[in-house]
Amino acid sequence: MKKDGQLWGGRFTEKPDATFAEFNDSFRFDKRLFFADVRGCIAHANGLRRAAVISEAEGSSIVEGLTRLRDTAVSNSAYFDNSGSEDVHSFIEGKLIDLIGDTGRKLHTGRSRNDQVATAFRLWLRDEIDGISDRLLEAQKSLIVLAERHRDGVLPGYTHLQRAQPVMFAHWCLAYFEMLRRDRERLADVRKRVNVMPLGSAALAGTSYPIDREAVAAELGFESVSANSLDAVSDRDFAVEFAAACSLIMAHLSRLAEDLIIYCSTEFGFVTLSDTVSSGSSLMPQKKNPDALELLRGKSGRVFGHTIGLLTMIKGLPLAYNKDMQEDKEAVFDCVDTVDISLRAAAIVLDNTRLNEDRTLNAATKGYLNATELADYLVKKGVPFRTGHETVGKAVLYAIAQGKELHELSVEELKEFSLEIGDDVSDALSLKATLGAKSAIGGTSPDRVAEALEQAKKYLNG
Ligand code: ARG
């Protein structure tokens, strides 16, 4: 006995149990693939027509019918409500048959939902990857705008969250720019493997009809067709890869968020977020909290979870298709939604972030951030670095006892630590010299950073 619009049921004598149907059905979430699946259906119908499996007239009727379904879905926001369909594929086929009659019953010739769903999912994901790639670019742009707003800003750089060496603020912005650049490259790479067409693999063994798969692929903009039908219907490694690429995006956003959360604390006071991207407390009237940043950090976990969830889902599956694979969709959908809103949120927070330049400058010149400079000064005078390191360590210890910075000690006091120290030492210890010395490729010298900013802007302009 068949449920209305069901794609199977000839060999069944009973209707599905309601709880089983609720458990089994995927329409409530896979309706999201509607437009992609309609595209796949149209290309398949054209493939059948070209192979003369269906007549020209039947082909036209099916394609026109599918086009009308698509147009109706665009104009009618309640189109998907109360359908009771098992999945998006049965929904489309049922609607088509309702619309054009028995000819619609020919659409599924030579294909299975197994190759159909893999095709629709890949088509859908390909577009979403392009969307996320654009979002990444927007976030990168916000980083560069922020860097330029504080072109001369200087920040203490940290290791172990202890003050280490001063860096240009733009250098910090560009560090995240680079992470997001790699994220875009990764997505572009994943896209290559997403952009392979499974259609024509049918249930598992390949279609029995003389369909020109390459022509169908060309119509759908796929780069190539899958080489093995068993693999094509049962592989979801593209979904795992995509989730992994999303995980790295979230990891990067989470680190960015963590930096800014620390920097906007009263203790640091390096940055101020505008009210438009901050929240208050229901109890403490004075509070202004960086909730957006905390959510960027917090939301990373669910995306990481989807990666491991997908891996776990596929690891024990015997070839070929298994229903376990229906679980791929909600995971990937949530990766897309989470990464999309996170990137938009990151961009808007960056647009509303101000560097408190006086405070960061002050912090960058306190805490012996130029100690390495003094060691390098000694190296220039012929002292082996290891010896210089030890000498400067002693000088730092002395300075701490005096409650002074290295550059606040007199040349005479410094000379006590090494005979190589001369009157030129003060210049060597200045912030300008400290930053300027980092002039190798990738370093934080103002010239290098200006160069990197120019390159970044070129990248942004395509
Ligand atoms: N809804 C299924 C999925 O997402 C597609 C249908 C394939 N089902 C089947 N029984 N062969 O994977």
Residues whose N, C-alpha, C, O or C-beta is under 5 A from the ligand:
A	BS01	LIG	S26 D87 R113 N114 V117 M325 Q326
